[in-house]
Amino acid sequence: MYPELENHIANSICDEENKSVGLAVSGGGDSLALLLAATIWARKSRIQISVATVDHGLRSNSGKEALYVKEICANLSSKHFILPWEKKQKIKNLQDCARLARINLLTDWAKREKITTVLLGHSADDQAETIFMNFVRGSGLEGLSGMPAEFKNSGVVFKRPFLSVKRDRLRQFLVDHDLKWIEDPSNFDEKFQRVKVRNILPKLEYLGLTSDKIISTGERMSIASSFIRLTSAAQINHCLTINRWGEVQLDGNKFLGMEREIQLRILSAIIGAFSGKKYRPRYKSVKFLLEKILAQSLKKGITIGGSKVSVIEKKHILFQREVSAIPEVADLKDLEIFKKNFDGEKCLEENKFLWDNRWIISVKSADFLEDQKVDRVKNKTILKTVRESINSMAYYTAAALPAIFSKGEIIAMPGLIRSDSIEFRLVHSQESFVKRLEKGQ
């Protein structure tokens, strides 16, 4: 009766090497439909299904709901795992943090279980709501493209096989198989933007604005986004250089000859890289910067998104790290452990630490970590002394560099004070900026 659901699952798992597939199942209608359809398909294909339920602990019944999914999985002979979220006490944007935590928990689980692909149960209705929400926010091409059918996180592939299937169809599938789903009370609470959008979309159909048309527009935006991202990535190679201190320069003549959308994306990629934030800088801020550049009014320079932007030699646009945005002094051993793998995503690397999202600090011996602190040099006299060996280095450049301190003395700085126990390497490179643009970051 529902062969198309099995086909959607099969099309998502076309790799013959996939002997085990992961499913993210909350107990809601969409994810339970995913579980049931995937189970039917997996039995025919002789593939093992593993299921994970993330318990955010945000509602009193969340634990019981996770156990309900566990019971269903037991009846379907599928392995089930409950992944609790140990959240911090104070969180500003709870929904965004919970969403990110969910993906990270699922990623860690998939790696432990040696699962390369995890399926998510988002439906066509979710896609239409997402596109409309992004339209209300004033999003650009990426936002209006909606949710991607596939994405990677730390080497784990996430896929959404039901993005073209209506929610009602998935619910009817469950009804016909006598499988009850859980209704999340927050799905009816209009303090959430998604619920407001979900309630208003049916009322707009009399204008001809149907979910199908919204999704169709999203597909066209996705095609345009892909073209612009690849074009921007190709263009940045012609105008961007980065020196060993992490300063980025744009060739003004070449940059000013580019299309406005390309210019905005290049500026956004550079500022986003300097800030180290997950999301792109606000369009309004980037637009303001571009207008300043076009009006040739950057003589004194401006700070934006953790970057200091100025014009040098009347033709080059210089990007430096804003000194006041650099983190305060910290113990070297307490820094975030640097992570990277062949995808450019994150995985553990021993004795490598990330400072200010710009520098990788490698320590040759774990014993050396004791009592070492990392900070920028704030004393102007000391800065003047350490940069004397490089006449071309500006004060502001040196002030943004990491320094390793031991008992108050500087024992290592990139290119200025050498240490046999510590190495410094820049995170950003020509290639990394190309990748940011290819990903739409």
C-alpha positions as CSV (number, residue, x, y, z in Angstrom):
1,M,0.0,0.0,0.0
2,Y,2.9,2.4,0.6
3,P,5.7,1.2,-1.7
4,E,6.9,4.8,-2.3
5,L,8.0,5.1,1.4
6,E,10.2,2.0,1.0
7,N,11.5,3.4,-2.3
8,H,12.5,6.7,-0.5
9,I,14.4,4.7,2.1
10,A,16.1,2.5,-0.5
11,N,17.1,5.6,-2.6
12,S,18.7,7.1,0.5
13,I,20.7,3.9,1.2
14,C,22.1,3.1,-2.2
15,D,25.6,2.2,-1.0
16,E,26.0,-1.6,-0.9
17,E,28.6,-1.3,1.8
18,N,26.0,0.0,4.3
19,K,25.2,-3.0,6.4
20,S,23.9,-0.9,9.3
21,V,21.7,2.1,9.1
22,G,20.9,4.6,11.9
23,L,17.5,6.2,12.5
24,A,16.7,9.2,14.7
25,V,13.3,8.5,16.2
26,S,11.6,10.8,18.7
27,G,8.2,9.0,18.9
28,G,6.4,11.6,16.8
29,G,4.4,10.7,13.7
30,D,7.1,11.5,11.1
31,S,9.9,9.6,12.8
32,L,7.8,6.6,13.7
33,A,6.7,6.4,10.1
34,L,10.4,6.5,9.2
35,L,11.1,3.6,11.7
36,L,8.3,1.4,10.3
37,A,9.1,2.0,6.7
38,A,12.8,1.5,7.2
39,T,12.2,-1.7,9.2
40,I,10.0,-3.2,6.4
41,W,12.7,-2.3,3.8
42,A,15.6,-3.5,6.0
43,R,14.1,-6.9,6.4
44,K,13.9,-7.4,2.7
45,S,17.4,-6.0,2.2
46,R,18.9,-7.9,5.1
47,I,20.3,-4.7,6.7
48,Q,20.5,-4.0,10.4
49,I,18.5,-1.1,11.8
50,S,19.8,0.8,14.8
51,V,17.6,3.5,16.4
52,A,18.5,6.4,18.7
53,T,16.2,8.7,20.6
54,V,17.6,11.9,22.0
55,D,16.1,12.8,25.4
56,H,16.6,16.5,25.8
57,G,14.9,16.4,29.2
58,L,13.0,19.6,28.4
59,R,9.6,18.1,29.3
60,S,8.6,15.9,32.2
61,N,7.4,13.1,29.9
62,S,10.5,13.0,27.7
63,G,11.9,10.0,29.5
64,K,8.7,8.0,29.2
65,E,8.5,8.9,25.5
66,A,12.0,7.6,24.9
67,L,11.0,4.3,26.6
68,Y,7.9,4.1,24.4
69,V,10.2,4.2,21.3
70,K,12.4,1.6,23.0
71,E,9.4,-0.7,23.4
72,I,8.4,-0.3,19.7
73,C,11.9,-1.1,18.6
74,A,11.9,-4.2,20.8
75,N,8.8,-5.4,19.0
76,L,10.4,-4.7,15.7
77,S,13.7,-6.4,16.7
78,S,15.7,-3.3,16.3
79,K,18.5,-2.1,18.6
80,H,17.6,1.1,20.4
81,F,19.7,3.6,22.3
82,I,18.6,6.6,24.5
83,L,20.9,9.6,24.2
84,P,20.4,12.0,27.2
85,W,21.3,15.7,26.7
86,E,23.3,17.1,29.6
87,K,22.6,20.8,29.0
88,K,24.1,23.8,30.6
89,Q,22.1,25.7,33.2
90,K,21.6,28.9,31.2
91,I,20.9,28.8,27.5
92,K,19.8,31.8,25.5
93,N,18.4,30.2,22.4
94,L,17.0,26.9,23.7
95,Q,15.6,25.5,20.5
96,D,18.7,26.2,18.4
97,C,21.0,24.7,21.1
98,A,18.7,21.6,21.5
99,R,18.8,21.1,17.7
100,L,22.6,21.3,17.5
101,A,22.9,19.1,20.6
102,R,20.7,16.5,18.9
103,I,22.9,16.3,15.8
104,N,26.1,16.1,17.8
105,L,24.7,13.4,20.1
106,L,23.5,11.4,17.1
107,T,26.9,11.9,15.4
108,D,28.8,10.6,18.5
109,W,26.4,7.6,18.7
110,A,26.8,6.8,15.1
111,K,30.6,6.8,15.4
112,R,30.5,4.5,18.4
113,E,28.2,2.1,16.6
114,K,30.2,2.3,13.3
115,I,27.2,3.7,11.5
116,T,28.0,5.9,8.5
117,T,24.4,7.0,7.6
118,V,21.7,8.3,9.9
119,L,18.1,8.9,8.6
120,L,16.0,11.8,9.8
121,G,12.2,11.9,9.6
122,H,11.5,15.4,8.3
123,S,8.5,15.6,5.9
124,A,7.4,17.9,3.1
125,D,5.4,19.9,5.6
126,D,8.5,20.5,7.6
127,Q,10.3,21.7,4.5
128,A,7.5,24.1,3.5
129,E,7.4,25.5,7.1
130,T,11.2,25.9,7.1
131,I,11.3,27.8,3.8
132,F,8.4,30.1,4.9
133,M,10.0,30.8,8.2
134,N,13.2,31.7,6.5
135,F,11.3,34.0,4.1
136,V,9.8,35.8,7.1
137,R,13.3,36.3,8.5
138,G,14.4,37.8,5.3
139,S,16.8,35.0,4.4
140,G,18.9,34.8,1.2
141,L,19.3,31.9,-1.2
142,E,20.5,29.3,1.3
143,G,17.6,30.0,3.7
144,L,15.0,29.9,0.9
145,S,16.4,26.6,-0.3
146,G,15.1,24.9,2.9
147,M,16.6,21.9,4.5
148,P,19.1,19.9,2.5
149,A,18.2,16.3,1.7
150,E,21.7,15.3,2.8
151,F,24.5,16.8,5.0
152,K,27.6,15.7,6.8
153,N,28.6,16.2,10.4
154,S,32.1,15.0,11.4
155,G,32.1,12.4,8.7
156,V,28.6,11.0,9.5
157,V,26.1,11.4,6.7
158,F,22.6,12.5,7.6
159,K,19.7,12.0,5.1
160,R,16.1,13.1,5.0
161,P,14.3,10.5,2.8
162,F,10.8,11.9,3.4
163,L,11.2,15.5,2.4
164,S,8.8,15.0,-0.5
165,V,6.2,13.1,1.5
166,K,3.3,14.9,3.2
167,R,2.8,14.6,6.9
168,D,-0.8,13.3,6.4
169,R,0.5,10.4,4.3
170,L,2.9,9.4,7.0
171,R,0.3,9.5,9.7
172,Q,-2.1,7.4,7.6
173,F,0.7,4.9,7.1
174,L,0.9,4.6,10.9
175,V,-2.9,4.4,11.3
176,D,-3.1,1.5,8.8
177,H,-0.4,-0.4,10.8
178,D,-2.1,0.4,14.1
179,L,0.9,2.2,15.4
180,K,0.3,5.2,17.7
181,W,2.6,8.2,17.8
182,I,3.3,10.8,20.4
183,E,2.1,14.4,20.0
184,D,4.6,16.9,21.4
185,P,2.6,19.6,23.3
186,S,5.0,22.2,21.9
187,N,3.6,21.5,18.4
188,F,0.4,23.4,19.5
189,D,2.1,26.3,21.4
190,E,2.1,29.5,19.3
191,K,4.9,31.0,21.2
192,F,7.1,29.1,18.8
193,Q,7.4,30.5,15.3
194,R,7.1,27.2,13.6
195,V,3.7,26.5,15.1
196,K,2.5,30.0,14.0
197,V,3.6,29.2,10.5
198,R,2.1,25.7,10.6
199,N,-1.3,27.2,11.5
200,I,-1.2,30.1,9.0
201,L,-0.1,28.2,5.9
202,P,-3.4,26.5,5.2
203,K,-5.1,29.9,5.4
204,L,-2.9,31.2,2.5
205,E,-3.9,28.4,0.1
206,Y,-6.8,30.6,-1.2
207,L,-4.1,32.9,-2.6
208,G,-2.6,29.9,-4.4
209,L,0.3,29.7,-2.0
210,T,0.3,25.9,-1.3
211,S,3.0,23.9,0.4
212,D,3.9,22.3,-3.0
213,K,4.6,25.7,-4.5
214,I,6.7,26.8,-1.6
215,I,8.7,23.6,-1.8
216,S,9.1,24.1,-5.6
217,T,10.4,27.6,-5.1
218,G,12.8,26.2,-2.5
219,E,14.1,23.7,-5.1
220,R,14.8,26.5,-7.6
221,M,16.5,28.5,-4.9
222,S,18.7,25.5,-4.1
223,I,19.8,25.3,-7.7
224,A,20.6,29.0,-7.8
225,S,22.4,28.7,-4.5
226,S,24.6,25.9,-5.7
227,F,25.6,27.9,-8.8
228,I,26.4,31.1,-6.8
229,R,28.4,29.2,-4.1
230,L,30.6,27.5,-6.7
231,T,31.0,30.7,-8.7
232,S,32.0,32.6,-5.5
233,A,34.5,29.9,-4.5
234,A,36.1,30.2,-8.0
235,Q,36.3,34.0,-7.8
236,I,37.9,34.2,-4.4
237,N,41.0,32.5,-5.7
238,H,41.6,35.5,-8.0
239,C,41.5,38.2,-5.3
240,L,42.4,36.8,-1.9
241,T,45.7,36.3,-0.2
242,I,46.5,35.3,3.4
243,N,49.9,35.8,5.1
244,R,51.5,33.7,7.8
245,W,50.1,35.9,10.5
246,G,46.6,35.2,9.5
247,E,45.9,38.6,7.9
248,V,43.7,38.5,4.8
249,Q,44.0,40.9,1.9
250,L,41.6,41.4,-1.1
251,D,42.9,42.9,-4.3
252,G,40.7,45.9,-4.5
253,N,40.6,46.2,-8.3
254,K,39.7,42.6,-8.8
255,F,37.2,42.6,-6.0
256,L,35.4,45.7,-7.1
257,G,35.0,44.3,-10.6
258,M,32.9,41.3,-9.3
259,E,29.1,41.0,-9.1
260,R,27.6,42.4,-5.9
261,E,26.3,39.0,-4.7
262,I,29.8,37.5,-5.1
263,Q,31.3,40.5,-3.2
264,L,28.8,40.0,-0.3
265,R,29.6,36.3,-0.1
266,I,33.3,36.8,-0.1
267,L,33.1,39.4,2.7
268,S,30.7,37.2,4.7
269,A,33.1,34.2,4.4
270,I,36.1,36.2,5.7
271,I,34.2,37.9,8.6
272,G,32.6,34.5,9.5
273,A,36.0,32.8,9.6
274,F,37.4,35.5,11.9
275,S,34.5,35.4,14.2
276,G,34.5,31.6,14.5
277,K,30.7,31.5,14.8
278,K,28.6,28.7,13.4
279,Y,26.3,31.0,11.5
280,R,27.1,33.6,8.8
281,P,27.3,37.2,9.8
282,R,24.1,39.2,9.4
283,Y,23.4,40.4,5.9
284,K,22.8,43.9,7.2
285,S,26.3,44.1,8.6
286,V,28.0,42.7,5.5
287,K,25.9,45.0,3.3
288,F,27.0,48.0,5.4
289,L,30.7,47.0,5.0
290,L,30.4,46.6,1.2
291,E,28.8,50.0,0.9
292,K,31.7,51.5,2.9
293,I,34.2,49.8,0.5
294,L,32.3,50.9,-2.6
295,A,32.1,54.5,-1.2
296,Q,35.9,54.4,-0.5
297,S,35.2,55.5,3.1
298,L,37.4,52.9,5.0
299,K,40.4,55.1,5.5
300,K,40.3,54.8,9.3
301,G,39.0,51.3,9.2
302,I,36.0,49.8,11.0
303,T,35.4,46.8,13.2
304,I,32.7,44.3,12.2
305,G,32.0,40.8,13.5
306,G,35.3,40.4,15.3
307,S,37.3,41.7,12.3
308,K,39.1,45.0,11.8
309,V,38.7,46.1,8.1
310,S,40.8,48.8,6.5
311,V,42.3,49.9,3.1
312,I,46.0,49.9,2.6
313,E,48.0,51.4,-0.3
314,K,44.7,52.8,-1.6
315,K,43.9,49.5,-3.3
316,H,44.0,46.5,-0.9
317,I,41.3,45.6,1.6
318,L,42.9,44.3,4.8
319,F,41.2,42.1,7.3
320,Q,42.7,41.6,10.8
321,R,41.4,40.0,13.9
322,E,39.8,42.6,16.2
323,V,42.0,42.6,19.2
324,S,39.3,43.4,21.7
325,A,37.3,40.3,20.6
326,I,40.1,37.8,21.4
327,P,39.4,35.5,24.4
328,E,41.0,36.3,27.7
329,V,44.0,34.4,29.1
330,A,43.4,30.7,29.7
331,D,45.4,27.6,30.7
332,L,46.7,25.9,27.6
333,K,45.4,22.5,28.7
334,D,41.8,24.0,29.1
335,L,41.6,25.2,25.5
336,E,39.2,23.4,23.1
337,I,40.9,20.4,21.6
338,F,41.5,20.9,17.9
339,K,39.7,18.4,15.7
340,K,39.9,17.7,12.0
341,N,39.5,14.9,9.6
342,F,39.6,14.3,5.9
343,D,36.2,15.9,5.4
344,G,37.4,19.1,7.0
345,E,35.0,18.3,9.9
346,K,35.8,17.6,13.5
347,C,37.5,14.7,15.3
348,L,40.0,14.2,18.1
349,E,43.7,15.0,17.7
350,E,45.8,14.6,20.8
351,N,47.8,17.5,22.2
352,K,46.5,19.9,19.6
353,F,44.5,22.9,20.8
354,L,42.4,25.6,19.1
355,W,42.9,29.2,20.1
356,D,40.5,31.9,19.0
357,N,39.3,29.7,16.1
358,R,42.4,30.9,14.2
359,W,45.5,29.1,15.6
360,I,46.3,25.4,16.2
361,I,48.8,25.1,19.0
362,S,50.5,21.7,19.0
363,V,52.3,20.5,22.1
364,K,54.9,17.7,21.6
365,S,54.5,16.3,25.2
366,A,51.5,16.2,27.4
367,D,53.8,16.9,30.4
368,F,54.5,20.3,28.9
369,L,50.9,21.4,29.4
370,E,51.2,22.0,33.1
371,D,51.3,25.7,34.2
372,Q,51.3,27.0,30.6
373,K,48.9,29.8,29.7
374,V,47.9,31.3,26.4
375,D,47.0,34.9,25.8
376,R,47.7,37.8,23.5
377,V,50.6,40.1,24.5
378,K,49.0,43.2,26.0
379,N,52.1,45.1,27.1
380,K,53.1,47.5,24.3
381,T,56.7,47.6,25.3
382,I,57.1,43.9,25.2
383,L,55.2,43.8,21.9
384,K,57.6,46.3,20.4
385,T,60.6,44.3,21.5
386,V,59.4,40.9,20.2
387,R,58.4,42.2,16.8
388,E,61.7,44.0,16.1
389,S,62.9,41.0,14.2
390,I,60.2,41.5,11.6
391,N,60.2,45.1,10.6
392,S,57.1,44.8,8.4
393,M,54.9,43.5,11.2
394,A,52.4,46.1,12.4
395,Y,51.6,46.6,16.1
396,Y,48.0,45.5,15.6
397,T,49.2,42.3,13.8
398,A,51.4,41.3,16.7
399,A,48.8,42.2,19.3
400,A,46.4,39.6,17.7
401,L,49.0,36.7,17.9
402,P,48.8,33.9,20.5
403,A,51.6,33.8,23.1
404,I,52.4,31.0,25.5
405,F,53.4,32.1,29.0
406,S,55.2,30.2,31.6
407,K,55.6,31.8,35.0
408,G,54.8,35.2,33.5
409,E,57.5,34.9,30.7
410,I,56.7,34.5,27.0
411,I,58.2,31.2,25.8
412,A,56.6,30.9,22.4
413,M,54.9,33.1,19.7
414,P,54.3,32.1,16.1
415,G,57.3,33.3,14.0
416,L,58.7,35.5,16.8
417,I,59.7,33.3,19.7
418,R,60.6,29.7,18.8
419,S,60.1,26.8,21.1
420,D,61.1,23.1,20.5
421,S,58.0,22.0,22.4
422,I,55.3,24.1,20.7
423,E,54.3,24.6,17.2
424,F,51.7,27.1,15.8
425,R,49.7,26.7,12.6
426,L,47.0,28.8,11.1
427,V,43.5,27.4,10.8
428,H,42.6,29.6,7.8
429,S,44.1,29.2,4.4
430,Q,43.2,29.9,0.8
431,E,41.7,26.5,0.6
432,S,39.6,26.9,3.7
433,F,38.0,30.1,2.4
434,V,37.2,28.3,-0.9
435,K,35.5,25.6,1.1
436,R,33.5,28.1,3.2
437,L,32.1,29.6,0.0
438,E,31.3,26.2,-1.5
439,K,29.3,25.4,1.7
440,G,27.6,28.7,1.7
441,Q,29.2,29.9,4.9
